[in-house]
Amino acid sequence: MRRWLLLVAAVLAFSNTGCFLNIYSSNPNQRIEELLNTSEDLRQIGLEWQRIWFVDQPSHMTPQRIHGGIE
């Protein structure tokens, strides 16, 4: 009985090629829209990370004088 249960669990685990629930639609047109939205979100993560760590700001350690005030 234990071997049979283990065999059933192995078949269920290895028969799946990804997640148990697919996050994308089966409709090709809708799936393309979802994939484009996901890729755009992933592209925006890099810009958001730079903004959080202030990497997008000029360095104050530069030898050139940088005016940070409003003119």
N, CA, C and O of each residue as an XYZ file, in Angstrom:
284
protein
N       0.824     -1.195      0.000
C       0.000      0.000      0.000
C       0.870      1.261      0.000
O       0.565      2.247     -0.671
N       1.956      1.203      0.766
C       2.824      2.367      0.867
C       3.546      2.618     -0.463
O       3.715      3.767     -0.869
N       3.969      1.548     -1.136
C       4.630      1.691     -2.433
C       3.670      2.265     -3.475
O       4.059      3.090     -4.302
N       2.419      1.823     -3.426
C       1.433      2.300     -4.384
C       1.202      3.797     -4.183
O       1.108      4.553     -5.150
N       1.112      4.215     -2.927
C       0.917      5.636     -2.622
C       2.120      6.465     -3.076
O       1.965      7.568     -3.600
N       3.307      5.925     -2.868
C       4.525      6.606     -3.300
C       4.575      6.694     -4.827
O       4.988      7.716     -5.374
N       4.163      5.647     -5.506
C       4.138      5.645     -6.963
C       3.146      6.682     -7.496
O       3.462      7.404     -8.441
N       1.979      6.763     -6.915
C       0.979      7.752     -7.329
C       1.501      9.167     -7.093
O       1.315     10.038     -7.943
N       2.143      9.408     -5.969
C       2.695     10.736     -5.680
C       3.797     11.094     -6.675
O       3.888     12.240     -7.114
N       4.632     10.121     -7.031
C       5.709     10.376     -7.994
C       5.148     10.664     -9.376
O       5.640     11.556    -10.068
N       4.123      9.922     -9.791
C       3.512     10.158    -11.100
C       2.881     11.540    -11.144
O       3.016     12.247    -12.142
N       2.205     11.931    -10.097
C       1.596     13.265    -10.058
C       2.652     14.369    -10.061
O       2.467     15.408    -10.695
N       3.746     14.143     -9.359
C       4.788     15.164     -9.267
C       5.536     15.323    -10.587
O       5.844     16.442    -10.998
N       5.829     14.201    -11.254
C       6.631     14.278    -12.474
C       5.807     14.468    -13.738
O       6.370     14.767    -14.791
N       4.503     14.306    -13.666
C       3.681     14.494    -14.856
C       3.414     15.962    -15.127
O       3.017     16.326    -16.233
N       3.624     16.795    -14.147
C       3.384     18.216    -14.300
C       4.652     18.877    -14.842
O       5.746     18.607    -14.346
N       4.519     19.735    -15.849
C       5.690     20.377    -16.445
C       5.967     21.755    -15.860
O       6.966     22.379    -16.220
N       5.131     22.236    -14.989
C       5.326     23.556    -14.397
C       4.546     23.649    -13.112
O       4.583     22.741    -12.281
N       3.849     24.732    -12.952
C       3.004     24.909    -11.779
C       1.726     24.078    -11.923
O       1.325     23.734    -13.035
N       1.108     23.767    -10.821
C      -0.147     23.031    -10.877
C      -1.244     23.885    -11.490
O      -2.108     23.377    -12.204
N      -1.211     25.170    -11.215
C      -2.177     26.096    -11.793
C      -1.424     27.052    -12.705
O      -0.507     27.744    -12.264
N      -1.804     27.091    -13.961
C      -1.156     27.973    -14.913
C      -1.612     29.404    -14.667
O      -2.806     29.655    -14.507
N      -0.672     30.343    -14.635
C      -1.044     31.731    -14.354
C      -1.462     32.470    -15.609
O      -2.046     33.551    -15.525
N      -1.168     31.898    -16.786
C      -1.521     32.549    -18.045
C      -2.736     31.884    -18.668
O      -3.006     30.706    -18.437
N      -3.457     32.652    -19.454
C      -4.667     32.178    -20.103
C      -4.324     31.204    -21.227
O      -3.205     31.209    -21.741
N      -5.286     30.374    -21.603
C      -5.076     29.470    -22.729
C      -5.375     30.156    -24.054
O      -4.988     29.648    -25.106
N      -6.049     31.290    -24.028
C      -6.316     32.066    -25.228
C      -5.017     32.747    -25.668
O      -4.448     33.522    -24.898
N      -4.527     32.477    -26.900
C      -3.225     33.029    -27.321
C      -3.163     34.554    -27.296
O      -2.137     35.115    -26.911
N      -4.229     35.233    -27.694
C      -4.209     36.700    -27.704
C      -4.140     37.270    -26.292
O      -3.401     38.223    -26.041
N      -4.887     36.706    -25.393
C      -4.869     37.170    -24.005
C      -3.545     36.810    -23.331
O      -3.037     37.570    -22.507
N      -2.983     35.638    -23.687
C      -1.709     35.205    -23.100
C      -0.587     36.152    -23.515
O       0.284     36.465    -22.704
N      -0.597     36.617    -24.777
C       0.427     37.567    -25.235
C       0.332     38.871    -24.446
O       1.352     39.433    -24.048
N      -0.880     39.348    -24.223
C      -1.058     40.570    -23.414
C      -0.513     40.374    -22.000
O       0.150     41.258    -21.457
N      -0.795     39.212    -21.407
C      -0.303     38.937    -20.050
C       1.217     38.845    -20.021
O       1.846     39.347    -19.090
N       1.816     38.210    -21.027
C       3.275     38.104    -21.079
C       3.927     39.467    -21.289
O       4.971     39.750    -20.702
N       3.326     40.305    -22.114
C       3.859     41.659    -22.306
C       3.785     42.473    -21.022
O       4.719     43.206    -20.697
N       2.694     42.351    -20.299
C       2.579     43.061    -19.017
C       3.613     42.565    -18.020
O       4.199     43.360    -17.286
N       3.841     41.256    -17.987
C       4.831     40.690    -17.062
C       6.232     41.166    -17.413
O       6.999     41.538    -16.525
N       6.578     41.161    -18.701
C       7.920     41.588    -19.092
C       8.121     43.082    -18.819
O       9.219     43.498    -18.450
N       7.082     43.882    -18.997
C       7.197     45.313    -18.698
C       7.387     45.532    -17.194
O       8.148     46.408    -16.783
N       6.702     44.744    -16.386
C       6.887     44.841    -14.938
C       8.316     44.483    -14.549
O       8.910     45.136    -13.691
N       8.872     43.441    -15.181
C      10.240     43.041    -14.870
C      11.241     44.103    -15.311
O      12.265     44.297    -14.656
N      10.955     44.793    -16.415
C      11.839     45.864    -16.877
C      11.820     47.031    -15.901
O      12.851     47.660    -15.662
N      10.665     47.321    -15.341
C      10.526     48.450    -14.427
C      11.188     48.191    -13.075
O      11.503     49.136    -12.352
N      11.400     46.923    -12.727
C      12.014     46.602    -11.430
C      13.412     47.191    -11.333
O      13.797     47.710    -10.286
N      14.183     47.112    -12.433
C      15.543     47.667    -12.417
C      15.559     49.160    -12.162
O      16.379     49.652    -11.387
N      14.661     49.883    -12.806
C      14.594     51.330    -12.581
C      14.152     51.651    -11.156
O      14.654     52.588    -10.536
N      13.215     50.872    -10.650
C      12.746     51.088     -9.278
C      13.860     50.801     -8.273
O      13.995     51.511     -7.277
N      14.659     49.761     -8.531
C      15.773     49.410     -7.646
C      16.807     50.534     -7.618
O      17.339     50.863     -6.558
N      17.092     51.120     -8.777
C      18.039     52.232     -8.816
C      17.494     53.435     -8.052
O      18.248     54.135     -7.376
N      16.201     53.675     -8.155
C      15.610     54.811     -7.446
C      15.657     54.592     -5.939
O      15.910     55.529     -5.182
N      15.410     53.345     -5.497
C      15.417     53.058     -4.064
C      16.810     53.259     -3.479
O      16.951     53.819     -2.391
N      17.856     52.799     -4.204
C      19.220     52.898     -3.696
C      19.905     54.197     -4.108
O      21.110     54.344     -3.903
N      19.162     55.143     -4.687
C      19.677     56.450     -5.098
C      20.838     56.338     -6.082
O      21.718     57.199     -6.095
N      20.853     55.302     -6.895
C      21.893     55.129     -7.901
C      21.637     56.068     -9.079
O      22.562     56.400     -9.820
N      20.402     56.493     -9.251
C      20.074     57.371    -10.366
C      20.433     58.831    -10.082
O      20.266     59.682    -10.955
N      20.920     59.133     -8.880
C      21.303     60.488     -8.512
C      22.783     60.701     -8.815
O      23.550     59.737     -8.808
N      23.206     61.939     -9.081
C      24.638     62.179     -9.302
C      25.426     61.984     -8.006
O      24.936     62.265     -6.913
N      26.640     61.502     -8.154
C      27.482     61.262     -6.984
C      28.050     62.576     -6.458
O      28.413     63.447     -7.249
N      28.131     62.732     -5.167
C      28.717     63.922     -4.558
C      30.211     63.754     -4.349
O      30.876     64.648     -3.826
N      30.740     62.601     -4.762
C      32.165     62.343     -4.625
C      32.932     62.721     -5.895
O      34.131     62.457     -5.980
N      32.275     63.329     -6.877
C      32.937     63.682     -8.127
C      33.818     64.908     -7.925
O      33.518     65.754     -7.083
N      34.905     65.012     -8.691
C      35.764     66.205     -8.565
C      35.130     67.467     -9.121
O      35.520     68.576     -8.757
N      34.135     67.295    -10.019
C      33.464     68.465    -10.578
C      32.424     68.979     -9.577
O      31.837     68.219     -8.807
N      32.227     70.269     -9.620
C      31.242     70.886     -8.731
C      29.857     70.646     -9.311
O      29.603     70.981    -10.468
N      28.960     70.069     -8.519
C      27.595     69.817     -8.954
C      26.675     70.664     -8.103
O      26.662     70.555     -6.877
N      25.900     71.514     -8.773
C      24.965     72.361     -8.058
C      23.666     71.597     -7.886
O      23.040     71.240     -8.883
N      23.240     71.335     -6.671
C      22.037     70.573     -6.436
C      20.819     71.412     -6.139
O      19.730     70.871     -5.944
N      20.972     72.697     -6.102
C      19.851     73.568     -5.769
C      19.053     73.994     -6.979
O      19.397     73.679     -8.119
N      17.998     74.706     -6.714
C      17.147     75.214     -7.792
C      17.685     76.564     -8.224
O      17.966     77.425     -7.390
N      17.829     76.748     -9.533
C      18.361     78.021    -10.022
C      17.264     78.979    -10.362
O      17.536     80.101    -10.789
